[in-house]
């Protein structure tokens, strides 16, 4: 009789097959010539776009099983296109907006398709068959934000959507996915994510939510879908992102969460979703981005690590103690309903936080798995070798690839160094906002748009609660803005810096320089597409009478950096590239063309030719 110890289980057999296929591909890759390697690793935009546009135009009948998930198909495809730096033509954009508008329920939220939301005639049938759903609401809102533009953004009924979210709110603090539906961490994230990005997140939606998420963190450190269940990669991301958006991430046991997530990256180089499960390309985002979020929480992690050294206290006592010792910032700290609108500032300010921690996972290995094992040469991405491509895995493999490319950058506006990419630099994708999985440019546009509508929801709520005449309220709200405009503080004169004064790691520089030369190093996206969907990077040699340095110009800046022009760089910063300095201006700065300068550029003092080496200083 065969011994039970020598018997291979089905799970073990599948794991062995996955490892065999992955290692076989890696061995084959290592044996081919270098030029062939680059070709194999390169992301072919044309083939991926062909696959994605085919799905956006017409899906075959086999997709009828996903009829209740059509906003998800829009999001998976549109987000993938945006990550590639590509765009769709205006007519298709309008068609998508019209389609999603037909999915919007008259009482708030989005259903899985037209006719699935508000076509039921009676309240009884409407309760059971009308299905605005938090998941499809999240997908629809993210799709419209990805498209961008006033038509798409203004099509979202924020007032009704807020009412829908309140109806989904449970007395326990969590959210239900739909009327009478399941309550889990995924529902909590989709509700809070949508409310935050639309600028309608308030204390009523947040009440007791942190305690519910906390009850779902398991003894392993990961977060389960519901209390008492197994930790899961998707729910861990959802739970962590939710806690950040409501300013309560410090309540989680972050060191244990890190431990659980980092050990989900396996020998195949990709991530698994749960303990003892197979690797899956989609967890490149769910697990990888969870660790990218933690990178921006270094102060909280450090504080909790210190408390963990106190042996006589239990884990719960240690973590609870950190609640009173940490807040993101005074700006994000809220004190009651009057400051509820500041919840939406958390997502915006989180993006500006520097990543003081280095990558918490092997980012190059993850990129290797995505490009070699998940990428399909005919377009699209898949779960793993041997599986078929689909739009879901295409979206989240590309999202995970973007996360792994930018996780070494100190902030969202810094382009990653070539050594941070596995494969050619042309593979560089658009950066995402790690809390929402929306391309940063699209998020910025939406944040600016909905911030301008901040008072609208407050006015409407006040009218309902207090019966105030809207005309009177308008009079009350407007004068402070006039007073603030009249009391504008006196502007300080900028202090100008010379090239020779620049040092590694410095920022906030204002310089007047001449452009000596300009060289385009990267150009992606269609020339006839929207400007936000094109990526252009140029290396410009600039200087003054003290020296010269390489300036990295991005997108619109490229048009201003013409050879011979004199420009003013405001709030410029120093990036390091292969040990040498590069000057850059991110979205917090500005490039201005000015009158020709009279100085002669000192070209024999090139600061970008000076190599710096990071050394560890040991204190005696």
N, C-alpha and C positions, 0 to 999 in steps of 0.2 A: 504493500500500500504506500502511495506517495506521501512523503512527509509534508505537513502543512507549512513548514518553514521554507520549503523549496518551491511552493506553489506561488505563481505570479497572479496577482489580482488584475481585474480589468483596468482599474485606475493605473496600476503600475505599468501594465502593458502599454497603455496610451501614452503615459509619460515617457517611456522608453522610445516609443515611435517618434514623439515630438522632438526629443533630444537628438535622436539619430538623424532626422531630416534637417534639423537646424545645423548640427555639426558638419553634416555632409555638404550643406550649402556654404558654410564658412570655410571649410577646407578647399572646396572648389574655387571660392573667391580668392583665397590666398595664393592659389597656384597660377592664376591668370596674369598676363602682362599688366603693367601699371595703367596704360592708356585704356585698356579694356575694363579695368576696375572702375575708372572714372565714368565710363559710359554706362556701366551696370548700375552704379550708385546714383547717377544723375536723375533728378525728378523731371520727367518729360512732361512739361506743362500741356503740350498739345494732346497727348493721349489721355491724360487725366481730365482735361477740359472736355474732350469728346465724350468720354464716359459720363461726366457730370451733366453736360448739356442734354445728352440723350434722355437722362432721367427727368430733367426739368421740363423737357418738351412733351414727352409721351412715355408713359410706363406701360409695359405689357400686362396682359390680364392676370398673370401670376401674382401681381402685386395687389390684387383685390383684397387679399387677406389683411393688408395694411390700410384699408379704407378709413379706419378710425384714427389713423396716425398721419394723415396727410400733411399737417403743419410740421411734423417731425421730418418728413421727407424734404420739405422746403428748407428747413433749417440745416439738415445734414448737407444738402447740396450747396446751398448759398454760402454757408460758412466755409465749406471746403474751397469754393471758388475764391472767396475773400482771402483765405489763408495763402492761396497760390499767388495773390496779388493781381488776380484777374477780375473781370467784371462781365455783366450781361447787358444787352442793349436795353434802351429805355422802354421799348414796347413790352418786353418780357417783364421788366421791373413793375410796370403798371399792371400787368396781368396777375402777378403774384400778389400785389397789394389788393387788387379787386377780389382775388380768390380768398385771401385771409380775412378780408372784411366780411365776406359771406359766411365765414366760420365763426364770426364774433356773435356771441349771444346778446340778445336785447337787454338782458339783466346783468351782463358783465361776464368776462372770461371768453375763452375760445374753445370750441368743440373740435372734434377730430376731422370734420369736413362740413361742407355746406349742407344744410338741412338736418344736421345732427344736433343743432343747438336750440333754435327758437320756433320750430314749426309745429309743436304740439299744442292743440287747441285748449285743453283743460288743464287745471292745476294738477289733477291726479296723474294724468298721462305725462304731463311735463316733468313731474318729480321723478318718475321712473325711466322716462325715455329721453328727456332733454339732458344732454351731457356736456355742459361746459366743464372742462377738466383742467386741473392745475398743470399737468404735464404738457398738454397741447397748448395751453396758454403760454407757458414758458417758451415753447418752441416757436409759436407764432410771434411773440414779442421780440425774441432774439432774431428772428428772420427779418422783421420789419426794421429793427435797428441796424442789422447788417446791410440792408438795402440803403438805408439812410434817406435823407431828403425830407422836406416838409410834408409831402403827400403821404409818405409811408408812416412817419412818426405821428402826424396829427390824426391818422385813421384809428389810433388806439383810444378807446373811451376810458380814460383813467378813472373818472368818477364811478362809473358802473363797475369797472374792474376792482376798484377798492372795496365796493360793496360785496362783490363776489368773494374776495379774499376773506372778508369778515364772516361771510356765511360758511366758509370752509374751516374757520378757526374753531378748535375744540376747547372745551373747558379745561382740559389737561394742559393746555399750552401749545399742543401740536396742531397740525392741519390735516384735513382729509382731502384725498385727491379729487373727490366729486361728492355730490349729494349722497349721503349714506355709504360712501366709499371707505377704503382703507386709510388708516392714519399711519404715516411712517416718516422717516427722515427725508426721503425724496420729496414728499409733499411739502415739508417745511422749507426745504431749500428752494424749490420752484416758486413758492409763494413769496418768500423773502427776496429772492433774486429779482423777480419781476417788480415787486414793490420798491426795492431800492433803486433800480435803474430807471424807473418811471417817476421817481421822486414822490412816492405816496406812502413810504414806510413810516409808520407812527407807533406810539407806545401801545396802542390797543392791539395792533397786530403782533407786537413783540412780547406782550405780557406772558410770562411763565414759559416762553419758548425755550430759553436756555436750559431750564430745569428738565424739560422733556428730552432735549438733545443729550444732555449729560447722562440721563438714565439709560441711554442707548450705547454708551461707551462700555466695551466689554473688558474683562480681566486681561485680555491679550493686549489691549491698547487701541485697537481699531474700533470703528463705530458700526453698529448693526442697524438694520432697517427699523426694528422695533425693540423695545426692552426685552432682554432675555434671549435674543437670537444671536446668530454667529456674525462676527465682524466681517465686513464686506468692503471692497475697495471703492465701489460707487457711493455707498452710503457714508464711508469715511470722508470722501471729498465733500459730499453734500452737507454732512454734519459740521465739518470744520469750517467750510465757507459760510454757512449760516451763522455760526458762532462769531466769526469775524465781522460779518455784516451787522450784527446786533451788538457788537462791542463786548462780547463775553467769551472770547477764545481763551482767556486766562483761566476759565473754570474747568477746561478740559485738562486731562493728564497728558500734556504734550510730549514729554520724554517717552512715555509708553507708546503713544501714537506713532512717534518716529520709529521706534524699535519695530513695531508691527509692520509698518509700511515698507521700510528699507529691506526687510527680509522677504518681501514678496517679489523682489527682483531675482529671478532664478538663473541657472547656468545657461539657459538659452539666450540670456541678455534682456528678455522682455519681462513684463510684470504679470503675475497671476492675480486673480481677483480675491481669492480666499486661500486659507491655509490648505495645502495638499491638493490644489486644483491646477489645471493646465494653464500654461501661459496663454494670454489673449492680447492681441494688438490694441484693443480699445482701452485696456488698463494702462497703456502708455500715458494716456491723459488722466484717467481717474486717480491712479496711484502717483504718477509722476507730478501732476499738478498739486496734489495734496502736499507733497514735499516741497514744491516751489512756494506754496503758501507759507509753510513753516519757516522757510528761509527769511521771510520778512517779519517773523515773530521772535527773533533771536533774544530780545530782552526778556520776554516772557519765559522762554525756554531756560535761559540762564538763571532766572529767579527761582523757577521750579526745581532746577537741578541743585541749587543751594539748599532749598528746603528739604530735598530728599536725603540730605546727609544727616538730618535730625532723626536719629533712629527711634526715639521713643514715641514719635507721632505716627499715626496711621496715614496711608496714602490719601484718603479722603480729607483728613484734617489738614494735611500739607497743602493739597491743591486748593481747598476752601480758603486757606489763609492768604493765598496769592490774590484772591479777589479784591481785598482791601489794599493791596500794595502796588497794583499796576493798573494803568489806563493807557490807551494809545496816545492820547494827548489831551490837553485841556479843551481844545477845539472840538474834539469828538466826544468829550464827556457831556452827557445830557442829564438834566435835572428836571424831569417832569414833562408833561404834555406840551408846555409852551415852547420847548426846544425840540419837539419831535421831528421837525423837518431836518435836523442835523444828522439823523440816521443816514440819510442819503449821502452825506459828506464822507462817510467812512469808506465807501467803495472808491471814491475819487482820491482821497488822501492815501489810502492803502497802496494805490498804484505808484505813488511818489516815494514810498518808503524804500530806503536802500536795503539791499540784501547783504547784511553783514556776515551771514553764514555762507559758506561755500556750498556747492551742490551736494545734496544729501543722498544722491544715487549716482550710478555710473551712467552719465548722460551720453557719452560716446557709444557705450555698449548698447544702450536703448536705441539710439539712432541706427546702429548697425542692424539690430533686429527689425526695426520698421522698414528700412530700405532694402534689406536682403530677403527677409522672411515674409513680410506683410505686403510689400509693394508688388503689384501685378504689372507686368511689362505692357499689357494691353490697356492699362488704365485702371485706376481704383486701387483700394487696399483691402486686405482680408484679415481675418482673425489670426490664422497661422498657416504654415505650409500645408498644402493638401486641401484647404478649404476654398470656397468661392468668394469672390469679392462682393461687397455690398456697400450701400451708401452710409450706413451707420459706422462701419469700421473705417471707411474712407475718411469720414469726418473726424473721428476720434484718434485715428492714427496720425493724421496731419496735425491735429491739435497737440497730441503728445510730442510730435516731432518739433513743433514750434516751442513748446515748453522746454524741451531738452536742448534746443539751440540757444535759448536766451537765459537759461538758468545760471550761467556763469557771469552774466552781466550784472553790474551793480545796481542798475535801475532800468526801468522800462524804455527809456529813451536812448540807451547806449547800444549801439550795434555790437553783436558778438564778434570776437576775434575769429579769424579763420581756423585756428586750432580748436575752437569750440564746436566746429562742425565736422561731422563724419561725411566725407565726400566733398565735391566742389562747392565753392562759396555761392555759386548760382542756385544752390539748393535752399538758400536762406528764405524762410517763410515770413509772413507778417507776424508781428508779436500780438499776443492776446492779452486781454485783461484776465488774470488768473482766477478771479472770483466769479466771472460771468461766462467765460469762454466766448467772448466776442472780440473781434479784431480791435486793437487799441484805437485806431482812427475812428472807427464806427462808434465805439463807446464814447469817445471825447465829443463827437458831434451830438450824440443822444444826451449826454450829460448837460451840455450847453443848452440844448433845446428844452429839456424838461426842467432845468433849473430856472429858466425864464417863466415857467408855468407854476413855480413853487407855491405862490399865494392862492392860485385858483382853487385848489382843493380845499384849503383852509377856509376860504370865503364861503364855499358851498356848504361845508359842514356847519359853519356858524349860522348860516341862514336857516338850516333845518333845526338846529338845536335851540336857537333863540328867537327865531322869527324876525330877524333883522332885515330891513329893506335893503336889497342889493345896491341900490343907488347910494344910500347912506354909507354902506360899507366901502364902496369905492372911494368916497370922499375921505373916509378915515384912513384908508391904506395909502393913498397917494402922497399926502404932504411930507411924511418922513423922507421919502426919496428926494423931494425937492430940497429939503433942509440939508440932507447929506451932501447933495451936489454943491450947495452953496458953501458948505463948510469944508471944502476939499483942502487937505493939508498942503503946505508948500513943498514942491518937488525939490529933492536934493540933487546937486550936480554930481554926475558920475565921475569917479576917479579912473583915469585911463592908465592902462598897463602897457609896458613895452615888451616886445617879444623876448628879449634877453632875461626878463624877470619871471617868465613862466617856469613852473616847477611841477613835477609829477603829483597827482592827487589833488590839485588845486582847482578851484572853480570861481565863478562870479566875476570873471575878467571882462573888462570893456577895452577894446583895442581899435585903433584906426590903422588899417593895413592896405597895402597894394597887392593885387592878384598878379603873381609872376607867371603862373601857368595853371592850366586846368586839364585833367585827364579823367574821362568817364570810365569807371571800373565796373559798374553794374547797372543794367537797365532791364526792368521786368514790367510786364503789363502791356495792355494794348494802348496804342497812341490815341485811339478814338474813344477810350473808356473814361469814366470819371477820374478826376485827378487823384482822389484818395486811393484808388486802386492801382496806381502806378508806383513803382519803386525805382528811383534813380539815385545812384551814389557816385560822387566824383571826388577824386583826390586833387586838392588845389594847393599849390605852393604859394604861400602868402608871406609878406614881410614888411618890416619898417626899417628905420635907420640903424637898428641894433641887431637884426638877425632875421632869419626866415624859419618857417615851420610848416608842416603839412596840415591843412584844414580839410576835414571830411565834410563835404556838402551833401545834403540829402534833399531829394525831391525839389521843391520850389527854390531852395537855396542855390541849386545848380545853375538856374537861369541868371542869378545875380552875380555869380562868381566868374565873370568874363575877364579874360586876360587883359591887363592894363587898367582895370577898374579899381577905384578906391572905395573901400567899404568899412563900415563900423560894425564890429561884432559886439553885441551886448549880452551879458551874462554867459560868456563862453566858459567852457570847462576843458580840462585835460583828460583825454583817454590814453591808455597805454596799449600799444600794438607791438608785439614781439620785443618788448623791453624798451621801446622808444615812444616819445610823446607825439600825440596827435591832438590838434585843437578841434573842438566841435561845439555846435550850438544846438541845443535840444528845443523842445516846445516851450520851455520856460525862458528862452532867450530870443534874440532877434538879429537878423542880418539886414543892414540898410546900406544902400548905395549912396555915397556922399560926393561932395566936390573933390576934384583931383588934389591929392596931397603933393606938397612941394619937395618932400624928402626923397633921397635916393636909397633904394633898398640895399641893405648889407647882405649880399648873397653868399659871402664866404663864412657865415656863422649859422649853419643849418642845425637847429635844435633837434630835428627829427632823425639826425644821423648819430645822435648820442644815445648809446645803449645803457640802460639802467638794470641793475641786478638786485633782486630782493634777497636780503640776508637776515638771518636771525641773530639778534644781539642778546648775548647771555650776560645778565647782570651778576656781578660777583658779590 
